[in-house]
Amino acid sequence: MQRLAPAPKISLMLWFERDKERHRFYLLPGMGGRARRRKELRFLRWSLAAGLLVSTIVAAILYFLSRSQ
């Protein structure tokens, strides 16, 4: 009886492997913990505020353009 050879690795599987070295980063003392969370929260709040401001301006422009016709 003949044994089946193991299936060869599919090259597409290698495409989905993550490069751990690329995602690795190092923090100096004081860069992690509460200070980092505060910084990220501040960045998130400013991003949301900027998004709301831009969407309000675009909505107002579209409203006035549609009203004038």
C-alpha positions as CSV (number, residue, x, y, z in Angstrom):
1,M,0.0,0.0,0.0
2,Q,1.4,3.4,-1.0
3,R,1.4,6.2,1.5
4,L,0.4,9.7,0.5
5,A,2.9,12.4,0.7
6,P,2.1,15.4,2.9
7,A,0.5,18.3,1.1
8,P,3.0,21.0,0.1
9,K,2.7,24.4,1.8
10,I,0.6,26.8,-0.1
11,S,2.5,29.9,-1.0
12,L,-0.7,32.0,-0.3
13,M,-0.5,31.0,3.4
14,L,2.8,32.8,3.6
15,W,1.2,36.0,2.3
16,F,-1.1,36.1,5.4
17,E,1.7,35.5,8.0
18,R,2.3,38.6,10.1
19,D,5.7,40.1,10.3
20,K,6.2,40.4,14.0
21,E,9.4,42.5,13.7
22,R,7.5,45.2,11.8
23,H,4.9,45.6,14.5
24,R,7.4,45.6,17.4
25,F,8.2,48.9,19.1
26,Y,10.0,49.8,22.3
27,L,8.9,52.2,24.9
28,L,11.2,54.3,27.0
29,P,10.4,54.7,30.7
30,G,7.4,57.0,31.1
31,M,6.1,56.4,27.6
32,G,3.6,53.8,28.6
33,G,0.8,53.5,31.1
34,R,-1.4,56.4,32.0
35,A,0.6,59.0,30.1
36,R,0.2,57.1,26.9
37,R,-3.5,56.5,27.4
38,R,-4.1,60.2,28.1
39,K,-2.2,61.1,25.0
40,E,-4.2,58.6,22.9
41,L,-7.5,59.8,24.4
42,R,-6.6,63.5,23.7
43,F,-5.7,62.5,20.1
44,L,-9.1,60.6,19.8
45,R,-11.0,63.6,21.1
46,W,-9.4,66.1,18.7
47,S,-10.0,63.7,15.8
48,L,-13.6,63.4,16.7
49,A,-14.0,67.2,17.0
50,A,-12.2,67.8,13.7
51,G,-14.5,65.2,12.0
52,L,-17.6,66.7,13.4
53,L,-16.5,70.2,12.3
54,V,-15.7,69.1,8.8
55,S,-18.9,67.2,8.4
56,T,-20.9,70.2,9.7
57,I,-19.2,72.5,7.2
58,V,-19.8,70.0,4.3
59,A,-23.4,69.5,5.4
60,A,-24.0,73.3,5.5
61,I,-22.4,73.8,2.0
62,L,-24.6,71.0,0.5
63,Y,-27.7,72.5,2.2
64,F,-27.1,76.0,0.9
65,L,-26.3,74.7,-2.6
66,S,-29.5,72.6,-2.7
67,R,-31.6,75.5,-1.3
68,S,-30.5,78.0,-3.9
69,Q,-31.8,76.0,-6.8
